[in-house]
């Protein structure tokens, strides 16, 4: 067992930041620093490949949290089989496609299936909104998050992609950000007890720009169970790749889409090589999860994109 220093001798990221800021002030240097420091990783960049179940959204039943009337030709178990057929390292099991009533038996069946097929459950994802004002709707969002933290811990899924949310009508961004941060802090504290990491995704709303995203990160309590979900397709800014560079160092999960949409003026094919290079420059170690959202048949298109990513991360 490795020797651990007493708590009094440990140095948290916030303590490091405070000391660094003090040093800068003493030297009379100008500049600012984010409260949450980039993730420090040992060794060279290392990536494994996974696929998000959302890639098969047109085929999977949308059960959770509220069932929707839709035709479906696949179940989540079929998607897991597809990931095995693609010789992936992992499979991301998006929450939407779980049964309306998730039982212990179902979670254990999923865990057994993935293990037999040699797949990690690389993570899951929920569609939460922490910007909601105090009340029953917000409480339900927090309860859903705790519920999925429990499910993830049971399945052995190490990370959950979470959203910040959007500004309620008539509200201010400042107030929404404050509530979002409080919701994340509360949820991360619970996630830490269960050993599950929460990854805040750049997903529109109050995370539409890297500055917005990092302003939230800078106010979340220091915890090894919190980080950023790097989504290569969600910055619809003038310079999406430059903006991805700004958040890559905080990534605990990386999600790759096959298109970008600069300035929201129309889709362009994503430069996979550049995206993977950004992650390598940040010394990223972890899963690269393909999330396919285009109109062409995912069963036909996904294999070629996986081959391209596999070659780039090798």
N, C-alpha and C positions, 0 to 999 in steps of 0.2 A: 504494500500500500504506500503511495507517495506521501512524503512528509508535507503536511499543510502548515503554513504559518499561522500563528494566533491572529484572531480578527484584528487586534490592535496593530499588527504588522502588515496587514493586507492593505493594498492601495487600490481603491475603486476608480472607475473612469472619472467620476465626478470630482474625487479628490485630486486626481491627476490634473484635471482641467482647471480646478481652482488654483493649484500650485503653478501650473503653466501660465495662467492668466496673471497671477501675482508677479511671476518672473518677468513677463512681458511689460507689466506696468513699471516695475523697478528699472527696467532698461530703457523706459521711455519710448517703447516701440508702439506704433499704431496698429490696429487690427482687431478682429473679433474672432471668436471660436465657438463652434457649436457645442452644446452641453454633452451630446452623445458622440463619443469618439468613433472613428472608423474601426471596424472589426479587425482585430489582430489575428492572423492565422500563421501557423507554422508550416513550413514547406512551400513548395511551388504550387501554382494553380492546379487544381484537380477537379474534373467535372464528370458527372454521371448523367445518363439520359433517361428522361421520363416523359410521359404523355398525359395531358390533362383530359379528364373525362368530358369536359365541356366541348372538346373537339368533336364529339359525337352527339352534340345537343339535339340535332334533328332526328336522331334515332332512339335516344334514351327517354324514358318516361320522366316527366318533371313532377316528382312526388313531394318534394320537401322545400319549404315548410308547409306549403299548401298545395294539394294536388291540382294539376291543370288538365283539362280535357285535351288530350293529344294522342295521336297514333304513335306507337312505338314498335320497333322491330328488334330491339336489343334490351337487355338488362345489364346492370352494372357488372354482373359476373361475366357476361359476354365481352364487355370492354376489357376486363382484366385478361381474359383469354387472348384478345387481340394484342395487348401489350406483350404477352409472352411470345406470341407468334412473331412479333417484331424484334425479339431478342433484346428488349429494353432492360435497364437496370431497375427501373421503378415504374409505378403507376400512381397518378394523382387522382384520388377519388372525390370529386366535387360533391358537396353535400346535397345538391339539388336532386340527385338521382338515387338517393337512398329511399327506402320505404317511408311512408308517412309515419308509421310507428316503428322506430328503430329499436330492436330488441337485442339483448345480450347474445342470444343465439345467432342472430344475423351477423353481428359484429365478429363473433368467433368464427363463423363460416367464411367470412371475407378474409380474416386473418389466416385461416388454414389454407384457403385457396391460393393466396398470394405467396405464402411460404412454400407450398408444394411446387409452385411454378418458378421459384427462384427470384421473385420480385419483392423489392421493398415497396411499402406504401410510402411514397416520397412526401406525401402531405395531403391536405384536403383544403377546402375553401368554403367560406360562408358569405352571404350577401348582406352583411350588417350595416347599420347606419347609426353612428354614435353622435351625430349632430342634433338628434331630436331633443326637444325640450323635456324637462322633467315631467314624468307622468307614466301612465301605463304602457304607452307605446315604447318609450325608452327602456323601461324596466324589462319589457319583453325582449328587446334587442340584447340586453345584457344577460338575460337568462338563457337565450339561445346560444350566446357565445360560450357561457359556462357549460351548457349541454354538449356542445361540440368539442370543447376541451376534454370533457369526460370521454366522449366517443373516441376521440383521437388517441387519448392515453390508452384506452382499452385495445384499440386496433394496433397500436404501436406506430401511429403516424406522428412524426416528430414536429411538424409545423402546420399551422393553419394560416392561409391567406385571408387577411381581413381588410375591410374598407374603412375609410374615415367617415364618408357620408357627404351630404350636400346641405347647403344653407337652407333652412326652412324659409318659406315665403314670409317676407316682412321682417326677417331677422338680419343680424349682421354677421359678417365672417368672423369677427373677433369673438363674439359670443358662441358661435358654432364651434370654433377651434377650441375654446376653453372647455366646452362640454365633451368634445371629441377626445381631448387629452385626458380628461377625467375618466371617461369610459375605458380608454385604453389602459390607463394606470390600474384601474380596478380589475380589469380582465387579465392583465399581465400578472398581477399579484396572485390571482387564482391559477393561471396557467403554470406559474413557477412551482406551485405545490404539486402539480400533476406531471411536471416534466415536459411540457409542450411549449413550443416557441410560437409566438404570434408575429406574423410578418405583414406590416402595413404596406399595401399596394398603392402605387401611383395609378389611381383609377378615377379620374375626373373629380367633380365636386371640389372640395377644398384640398385636393392633392393633384390638381391639374398641371401645376408647374413644380419644378424641383424645389423652388424656394418655399412654396406652400408645404410640400411634403416634409422638408427638413425643419421647418418651423414647428411642426408637430413633434418630430423626432427629438428636437432640442428640449422639449418640455415633458417628455415621457421619462418616468423614473428609471434610473440606471438599472438594467437587468440583463443577464445573459439570455433571458427568454423573450427578448424583443429585438426586432430588426426590421429591415425593409424587404418587401417583395419587389424585385426589379422586373418590371414588365416592359419589354422592348417596344410594344406597340401602342402604349397608352398616352405618351406625351404628344399632343397634337399642337406642338409649338413650332416656332420658326426653325429651331435647330434640335430636333429630337435626339440625335446621337450625342451632341454636346451636353444635353440635359441628362441623358442616361449616365454619362461620365460623372456627373455631380453626385449621383446617388449610389453608384456601384459599390463604393467602399463600405456601405452600410447594409449590403444585401446578405440575407440569410437564405434566400431562395431566389431563383432566376427563372423567369417565364418568357418564352420567346414566341412571338407571333410572326407570321410570314409576310406581313405588310406593315408599313408605317403611313401616317397621314399628316405630313407637315402643314401647319397652319390650318388644319381641317379643310384643306382644299382638294382632297382627292387622294386615294390610296396609291402607294408606290410599293414595289417589291422591297422587302427588307434586305439589308446587306448583312447576312448572317456572319460573314467573316469579320466585319467591323464590330458587330455586337459581341461576338465571342472574344475579340481582341480587347474590348472595353472591360469585360469580365476578367480576362487574364491580367490586364494591367492593374486591376484592383486586387489581384491575388485571390480571386474567388475560388473557394473550395465547396462543392456541393452540387445539387441537382440543377440541370438545365431542363426545364419542362416545356415541351412544345404544346402550344395551345392554338389549334387550327380553327379559324372562324370564317373562312371564305366560302363562297357559294358552290364551288366544285365539290364533288363527292369526296369526303374525307377518307373513305376506304381506299380510294384510288390515289389521292394526292399525298396523304400523310407518309407513306413509305419512302418516297423520294426526298422529302424534307428531313426525315429522320436520318437517311443516309448522308445527306449533306452535313447535318449537325454532328453526326457521329465522327465524320472525318475531321471536322474542325476542332472538336474537343479532345481528340486522341492525343 
